[in-house]
Amino acid sequence: MGDLGKGRLRRELRTIEAMIAIRCAALHGGRRSRLCAECAELDAYARLRLDRCPFGPEKPTCANCQVHCYRPEMRERVREVMRFAGPRMLARHPWLALMHLLVDERRPAPARPARPAVPSHG
């Protein structure tokens, strides 16, 4: 597993977890410590994608990224979460919201990482 325990990646994980929890509580009756099955699946998927991000700590926000690592249906689910929870984040999680808007969204996207060379047979 990667290094989601500290720094910017950890903050990004906390931000998406908070957004999922806000939407789940409002629409599915979930609580932060107990998401519904659908939201728990999305939370686990987002954590996995962040953990495996090829950019590591230099990762831009997903909207600014050149590598779209979410499956299309999961990307749409995250968009729905962000549309719903985004406006509510300033009131409920002001630090995470401000850091996302003022710092993370302005982070330039690094160059796309090179794919590892595949040895040729023959």
N, C-alpha and C positions, 0 to 999 in steps of 0.2 A: 504494500500500500504506500501511497505517497505521503507528503507532509502537510496534512490539513490541520495540524495541531496549533499552528501559530501564524501570525502575519496576515497578509492580504488575502490569501486563499481561505484562511479560517474565517475572516470577516465576510468574504463572499458566500461561504457556506452558511454562516449565520444569517445572512441577508435572505438567501433563497429559502432557508428553513422558516424564517419568520414570515415570509410572504405566503408560503404554503400553509402555515398554521393559521394565519389571518383568514385566508379563503376557506379553509376546511371548517374553522369554527363558525363562520358566517353561513356557509352553504350546506355543510354536512353535519354540524353539531359536534365537530371534533374539538379536542383541546391540544395544546402544544405537546403535552406528554403522551397524548393518545389520539393520533390522527386516524381518520377512517382508512380503510384498506386501500382505496384508490389514491388518496393523498400520501399515505405511507410509501406506496410503490413509487410515486413520483419523487418523493424526498430521497429515497434510497438510490434512485436512478441519477438524480442530480448530484448526489454525493459521489457516486461512482465516476461520473463524467468529470467532475472537478478533480478527483483523485488521479485520474488518468490523463489529465490535460497535458499535452506535449510542451506547453509553454511554461508550466510550473509557476513560480512566483511572478513571472513576467506576464502572466495571462491578462489579456484585455477582457473587457466585458464581452459576453457572448455576442451582443449586437454589433460590436466592432471587430469581431474575430474573423480571420480568413479561413479557419478550419471549423466547419459546422459538424460537431461530433454527436449531436443529439439526433436520434431517429426522427423523421418528420412528424409522426404523431405525438411524440414526447415534446418536441419543440413547440408544437401548437398548444399542448397542455400547459407548458411553462408560460407561453405568451398569455394564455387566459388567466393564469395565476397573477402575472405581473400587471395585466390590465385591471384586475380586481383589487389586488393588494397594494399596488404602487401608490395610489393616492392616499391610502390609509397609513402608509409607513411613516410619514412625517409625524403623525400624532402618536403612533404606538411605539415606534423605534426610531426616534429622530437622529441619533448618532449614525446608525446604519444607513438611513436614507440619505443624510447629508454626505457621508463618505462616498456612497455610491454615485450620487449626482455630481458632487464637486471634485472628487478625486478619480474614482474608478472610470467613470464615463469619459473622462478627458484623457485617459491613458492611451497613448498611441499603440496601435497594433504592431507587434514585432513581426519580422519577416516569417513567413511560413517555414516551420522546421523541415529540414530535409528528411526524407524517408530513409530508413536504414537500407543499405545495399543488400540485395538478395543475391547470394552466390549463384552463378550460372552453372548448369550441369552440362558438361560436354566439352 
